[in-house]
Amino acid sequence: MTILDIHDIPAQRRADVLEQVPTGLLIGSWRSAEHGDAFPVHDPATGAELLQIADGTTADALAALDAAVDAAPAWAATSPRKRSEVLRRAYEALMARTEDLALLITLEMGKPLDESRTEVAYAADFVRWYAEEAVRLDGRHTASPDGGSRIITSPQPVGPCLLITPWNFPLAMGTRKIAPALAAGCTVVLKPAALTPLTSLLMAQILLDAGVPEGVLNVITTTNPGAVSAPLMADARLRKVSFTGSTAVGQRLVEQSASQLVRTSMELGGNAPLIIFDDADLERAVRGAVIAKLRNGGQSCVAANRILVQEGIADEFVARFQRAMAAVEVGPGTQAGVAVGPLIDDRAVKKCSELVTDAVVRGAKLVAGGDPLPMPGHFYPPTVLDHVPAGARILDEEIFGPVAPIVRFGPEAEAVALANATPFGLAAYVFTENLDRALRVSDALETGMVGINQGIVSNVAAPFGGVKHSGLGREGGHEGIEEYLETKYLAVNKS
């Protein structure tokens, strides 16, 4: 492993990008928080303060909902073509600001600049996709079975939405929710994570500049998310909540949604198995495992949380995988050549350390990493554990870091049983050259998504989401816009 600790980005360039970020709340227009309070946002690579931004309150949240409700009728009545054109301009504007947005993501979240650029392209693509979907919302028209009437259905916007996004993909998780909501004719209140709100604020300004009308998009930043979300969930005017984050918080939101029967979409925790059979292309399996484990430093709900390797190929896989992980360059995301940046905060580093220690105490073999890095910031090295025993916490808990526990298995049925032995069911990965096995195992896995011979499943054109404790609903693809639509049925007398 190589450790790089020199920043490549000039201080003035950083300052120029940070100066573009609005620091207030977007409630129709930009304004200060109710009491003028603010909170700091820090660079996880150095701990340095980046900006102070508005700290919203319950009153601010209700004001944002007021703005969304007031803007809802006009936006719902806007033609699909007009909504599509606004989103298309927003897509082009986001792409034109790729370097600014990528640097901002890296500064507040820590991921390497190349990954941040990839996130910008991915995030903008959601806006482009739903610009195209906005004009393709269709219903049906048919005769009733008895021939006495006509059945007409049409999609309509569900209404004002609360969108709650996580810190790990601050731009992509925002556009993945905002774009389909706006395309469907809904207005929104966005609450980004307090750890990485700057990208959301700049994104909001870019969307306003592209023509999103006042009140259609509102943004509340806060250090007290419960005080913001709870009153909105209890308000009868809110008709939809979409949340990406932990299962525990998602469960509370679903409970809160019951009082007003608010429609919910929940993209929650994961414990993704990556299964490598002994007939797999070993080089492709190693490459895919590294991608699935280290994307965003392992801070992803679809990261490979457990690597299950069939015994016949296990020794060779571990040797190659260990070399690949040990060769990864670690450092600030602004440094050229870095592949893994910092974790988001000290709590994330502490959790990785605790999980590794627990596994080793229980008998796992540490074959790479595991030692603290001698540098400022919140860094943890790419780490590989082999022969991880049943009962180790790391097999049951979401790691959210660059730590790869390896479990060896015998027959195919054992792999499926191990993979499904979790309350979560978001993503899984299967590496095999046998098509029948790939399809058979994929059918048996209790997950919403399966990557076959590849370490990435995310695609704007595909439905993203899970089963069991990993959530409800889907984002992306045509399915994503359906989450923001209701179906109205007209019974028309034929005579």
C-alpha angles and dihedrals in degrees: 000000000000120000117208119189107168119103116227099192115090116239092240091056090053091048092050092054095045090050089062093060117100109230099198137074121276105227101155085311133013116286142152123267118272094264097025092251122157139184134205128251116208138205106242091207094061109007089238119146113250104183144337113237136184117285106216126215137203090270090052091051092051090048089053090051089049089055092047092048092048092050095043102086095050094045093047089051093050111109118258089240092056092049089048092052092050090052092046090054089048091053092052091047093051092050091048089055095047096125094047093047094044093052091047092051090050094047096052102028103028104227117141116273094246090056090047091053089051089052091052091053091046092048094047090049090063088057091049092046094052092043084063095042092052091076095044101064105128140174131189139258120201143144118264115249092255092049093233099111145015124249113216123178128184134180118241131183113267092224137243112002137203111214118192117190133191130236100244100073101021097174103033095047089051097051092040087065104028097049098056091040092054093041089054091051098256127137120222148208109206121203110188123194115276091231094061111019099131096081091051091052094051090044090054092053091049090052091049090051088051091059108271102154123242112278096016091096120033128173128202119187117192146156090217105061094169092058089053102042102037097062091045091051089052093050114098091215093067109086105174140031125190117187134180116189144069123356091235093058091042091055091053091050092050089051090050091048092063097075093062097021090240113187111247139206114184125187102182142164128328142202100189119195118211108202121199117189122201091249091060124119095257097207092051091045093053092047092047093047092052091050094046092048103040104036104124088000090293090300095129134104089229096047115128100265096176127025112207114193127186112240097241093064101025101100094049093043093051092049093051094040092050091053092048094050093045091053094058116116115231127197146094112335091236091065117096114245097024114137099177123038131188126304114250098259146339092278090062091051091048092051092052090050092049094049093049093047092049092050094049092048088053092052108275117144116236107218102165137017122344097137124106115257118242097233139090120263131046104306132156123177125241102269134194126198120188129197092021107185129225111268096040110134091228091069093054104037130066105253102200092192142078096283121122119195114196124208122185122218140184121208124024093252090059091056092052092048092050092046093052095044093102137079089234127084113173109120141351136183128215126193116193137124091219110094094196090053092046092054095040094051093042090055091050096049115098096223137109094230136030127191112207114204091340135087098218127067101168115112128153090226094054131075111256119201147091148237135236111016092349093082153255132289133011137266125204130027122051088306090066096066092046087067088068098045136082123202118235117198124204120197105204118192107233096213 
